Amino acid sequence: MSNLALEIKNLSKTYPGNIEALKNIDLSVSAGDFYALLGPNGAGKSTAIGIISSLVTKTSGSVEILGIDIDTNHSKAKRKLGVVGQEVNFNQFETVYQVLTHQAGYYGMSPKDIKKNTDYYLQRLGLWDKRNEQGRNLSGGMKRRLMVAKALVNNPDLLILDEPTAGVDIELRRSLWEFLQEINENGTTIILTTHYLEEAEKLCKNISIIDHGQIVRTSSMRSLLQELESEIYVFELTASHEKIVNSENLEFQKINDTTFSVKIDKVNNLNKVLTYFSQNNIKIQSMTNETNRLEELFLSLTK
């Protein structure tokens, strides 16, 4: 088996009217990775996913899933892949149970394995009690869960998630995070696109940023985040202060009598701020980082 879950080389897609959605992109995702593919609307993410999943015909280039070329061995490559798209794409009049068993049947699984996998994913994703409901009767969040279960019912080696938590509540989002982290730790490679950038920061190990059909940056998540020049910290103090005198090149902004923010950069590191508070007998109740670091980097790279 290839040590790459996905390998894309010189992939291009030109739509009628000479609209270039993808421009010779290269992308390699290691087996076992949790990978973020981020970019603004219209950047080319959905086109790339469409090509990988054989829903969109590429103009040129190659795509391999676990070392299997999607052109020369299409069926074998598809068996390695699960995709959760942005749109609901199951039969709304089938029961939840039927949606999964019919999907599993497309992969030629045995009746025993179909039942085993269907039961497992319905239970694991909190859908068991809804198994006899028609899909159309599910809430939006439950439909998203069913989409994930449908993509996983064949136990794919590579799972692609295109905005999996769009429009779902915080509780469901976090439960999906935990589930995705679990299956990734158990060996499933995951590629995630999302507009919730804190989601990518929390879940993903590596990242590529795509803009105007081109990969503008590929990096580990940790390395990319370390490049941010400054962060904003908010300090909740134990007592009221009319103001905090700026010194040591620190500029404090008052939010209210007990809450102040300060920008910390490579010169003014966090230890310097904490030392300043200690020396001036200012006691801290709590401290939070208010900077969405990934969002700032994303905006700087896609200007």
N, C-alpha and C positions, 0 to 999 in steps of 0.2 A: 504493500500500500504506500502511496506517495505521502511524504511528510508535509505536503501542502494540501490543505483542504480545498483551496481555490487558487487557480493560477490563470490570470488574464494577461494576454499579450497583444499589444497594438490594436486594441478593440475600438472600432469606430461605428457610429451609426449616423447616417444622414437621411433625414426625412424629406419628402417632397417639398420643393421650394428651396432646396439647398440649405435646409436647416440642420446644422451639425449639432446633434445632441451629445455625442461622444467623439473625442478627437484623439485617437491612438493612445488610449489609456493602458497602463500596466498596473497590475495589482496582484500581490501574493499574500495569501492568508495561511498561516501555519495551522496544521491540524491541532485541535485543542484550544485554539485562541478564542478570545471574546473580542471581536473587532468592531470598531465603529466606522461607518461610512457616513460622513456628514457633509452637508452643503445646503445652500438656500434653495427655495423652490425653483424648479427649472434648471438645476445644476447638472442633471443627468443621472441622479441616483436611481430613479424608478426605471429609466431606460436600461441601465446596467443590470438591474435585478430582472427585468423582463427578458433580457437576452440570456442571462444565466439559467432562467427557468423555462426557456424556449417559448415564451409568449411573444417575444419581439425578435424579428429577424435582423441579425447584425449585417452591417455593410462590409466589414472586413475585420480580421483579427481572429484570435483563438481563445477558447475558454475550456479549461479542464477542471473537473470536480474529482478530487482524490485521484488525480492522474488519468482520469478518463475523459477523452475529448467528447464534447457534447454533440459534435457533428458526426463523428465516425462510430460512436457507440452511445447513441442517444438514450435508449431504454435503460442501459446499465447506469449511466450517469444520473438519470432521473430518480432511480431507486436510492441513490445516496443523498438526495436533496429533499428538504422540506421548506416551504415558503409560506410566510404569513403576510399577505398583502394588505394594503390600506383598505380595500373594499371588501365587504362581506361577499364571499363567493361560494356559498353552499345553498342547497335546495331548501328554501324557507318552509316548504310543506312537508319535508321529511322530519322524522323525530330526531332528536339529538343523537340517539343511539344509531339510527340508520345512517346519519351523515358520516359517522366514523367507520361503521362496518363497510359501507359502500366505498369509501375512500381507500380503506385497507385492501379491499377486493381488487382495486386497480393494480396493485403490486403483486398479485398472484400469491398472497399469503395463504397459509392453510387456515381452515375454519377454527382450529384450536388457537392459533396465534392471533387471528383476527379478534376472537373473543377476549383473549388474554390482554392484548394491547388496548382494545376499546374499553374494557372494564378498568384497566389501570389508569389510563389518562382521564377518563371521566371522573374517577375518584380523586386522582391527584390534583385536578384542576377545579374541584368543587362543583362538578356538573352532574354527579351521580343522581341526585334527587330530581334532576330535570331531564333524565334520559328518555322519558316517554313523551316529553313536550315537543310540539313542533318548533322548529327553529325560529319561526316568525314570532313566537310568543316570548322569546327570551328578551331580557333587558340588553341594552347596548354593551354593558360590561360582560355579561354572560356570552354574548355573541363573539366578543373578542377572545374569551377563553376557549370557546369552541373552535375558533379559527386556529388557535395555537395547538389544541388537541388534534385537530385534523391534519396539521402539518407534521405532527410527531408520530402519528399512529403507525407509520411504517418504520419507526426507529431510525431516522436518517442520521448520517454522520455529519452533515452540514445543514444547519438551520438558518434561514435568512428571515429577518424580522423587519418589515417595512412599517415604521410608525406603530409598533404593537400596542402602545398605551395611549394613543390619541383618543381624547374624549372620555377616558375612564376616570373614576374617582381615585383619590390618593390611596385609599386602603387597597383597592384592587391593583393599582400600579405597584405598590410595594410588595404585595403577595406574588405578583408575576416576577418581580425582580428576584425574589428569593428562589422561586422555582427555576428561573433561567440560570441563576448562579449554580444551583444544584446540578442541573443536567450538564452544564459546562464542566463542572468539576468531575463529573462522571464520564467525560470524554467527548461530548457533542461540541463541535465547533459552531460558534454563533457569530453571525454578522448582523449588526444592528444599525438601522437608520432611525433617527429620532430628531424631533425639534425640541425635546426636553433635554437640554444639554447637560443638566446635572445627572440625568440618567446615564448618558455615555461616560461622564466622569466617574460615576460610581461603579459601573459595571465593566467597562472595557479596558483591556490591557494595551491595545494598539489602535491606531486611528489613521485614516486617510481623509483628507478634506478635498472635496471636488467642487469646482466652480466653473461655470461656462464650459462644461464638457471635458474639463481637464483636471487631473489630480494635481493640486497645488501644494500639497504637503503630506508626507507620510512619516509617522514617528511613533514611538511609544507614548502612551498617555502621560506617563510621569515626566519624560523629557520635555514634552510640549508644554506642560503646565509650569515647569520650572523656568520657562522663558519669560513669563509675565514679569514685567518690571516692577509693578506695585500691586498691593492689595489693600483693601479698606477693612479695618477692624473696628467694631463697635464695643465699647466698654460700658457696662452697667456698674455704677459705683454704689458703695454701701451708704454713702451720705451725700447730701446736696452740695453742689459747688456752683457758685455764681459763674465762675469761669476757671479754666485751667490755663495758666500762663504758658505760652509757647516757648520752648527752648530746645537746645540740642537739634535744631532744624526740624523739630516736630510741630506740626500745625494741627491743633485740635479744633474740631467743629462741634459746637454745642447742639445737641438734639433736644434735651430738656435738662433740668437741674441735676439729674443723676446719670445722664447718658451722654457720652461724647464719642465721636468717631475720629479716627486718625488714619492717614495714608502711610503705609509702611512700604518702603522700597528696599533696594539692595544696600543703600547707605544707612537708612533708618530701619534696622531690623527689629524684630519683635522684642528681643532681649533688651534693647535700648529703651523701649517704651516701658517695659515692666520695671526696669531699674529706675527710670524717672519717677514712676508712681511710688515705688518703695522709698526712694530718697525724700520724697515730698509727703510721705505718710498718707497717701491716697489709697484707700482700700478698694479692691475690685470685687464686685458681686458675681459678675459673669462676663464672658468675652465671646464674641462671635465674629466669624469672617463673613463679611457682607458681599464679597466679590465673587461673582460667577466667573471664575478664571477661564474656563473653557470658552464661554461666550465671548469674552474680550478677545481671546486669541482668534476665535473663529471670525469675528468681525474684522480684525486686523489683516487676516490672510485672504479675505474675500472682498476687499474693497475694490 
